[in-house]
């Protein structure tokens, strides 16, 4: 049996999607339902919160970077073992980049492909009946999707709720719930989004508080009834998102290295690879019996001094690189370079396996989808192969150094191909996060 699903979305960012999604997931899990969470778009952090709220794995669905077959495979795995799938949108419901129809990165693409109704979260602070005009626009903007109802957020008073509800009644849109302002329920944030689930010491207490608030303010039965049948696109064979860099992969995993997409790890495991975690922050070297090493993104800039002093890790990494491939994504790329300058302007020596030098003192946000064509054979694939992915970082390159680029990269907005990343011997890295092999 394939579970029904729905998408929690909003007209814009910062409307309360994540807190309401987590509150719904936890509240319905407490009822005894088997919940699965999914996240639209390139987001590493929210799926870990979904997993904590539901007690089950979460994953990403990205209509720009993934084929219909891969999207259906990920959604199908989630829906196969659940009573209900509650997916969370990204940014505004229709926010997108130029792309093929149905593959623009918009959360609406996911709802349309999988047949999931949308529950719209609207931050009604500073407005009343006018919120209905926004909801009405969302109802009619894209005929592929159906808005099943709204949840009002940041309601100031009972009178405020009644006024907003009057507007929604006028357009025939059910109000499934109304949450008051509650600053104590806000999850802590840092420069790449929420503080990660594993670092939030009181996470389960916060999730319980969110569930209490949502259960008190939202008609949970109506939310369950709003879910629709999951419509899965067929695939002739299982899809492997990215080639496994080895059969036994040493993967850095701790507070400095944590940004790995669940679907990528699942694809490697399905292909027969074994993942062997190790902790650079605990001064652990990549295990010598592995045949590839992967340094994910994360927050090495917050731990630069500790990493620089991790002598066993650094020596082990250099020894590993003498005979076996190593790849670093974003934060992992920074650690493979010569130096990393932290937010205070202090320079820390890194592994020196690549010539790049980076700085977090010179902060500049780099954000967006990318298409990367590999320049040479390596852990990500063969020369000439294309990958889809994204960048999201605040670090800047102080010096690229003498290494040749890993790939030539373009964005969806028509940018000219530009060199990105570095490669030297068996070591590669870039700020580019790979999501899937390009179709």
Order of alpha helices (4+ residues) and beta strands (2+ residues): beta-alpha-beta-alpha-beta-alpha-beta-alpha-beta-alpha-beta-alpha-beta-beta-beta-alpha-alpha-beta-beta-alpha-beta-beta-beta-alpha-alpha-beta-alpha-beta-beta-beta-beta-beta-beta-beta-beta-beta-beta-beta
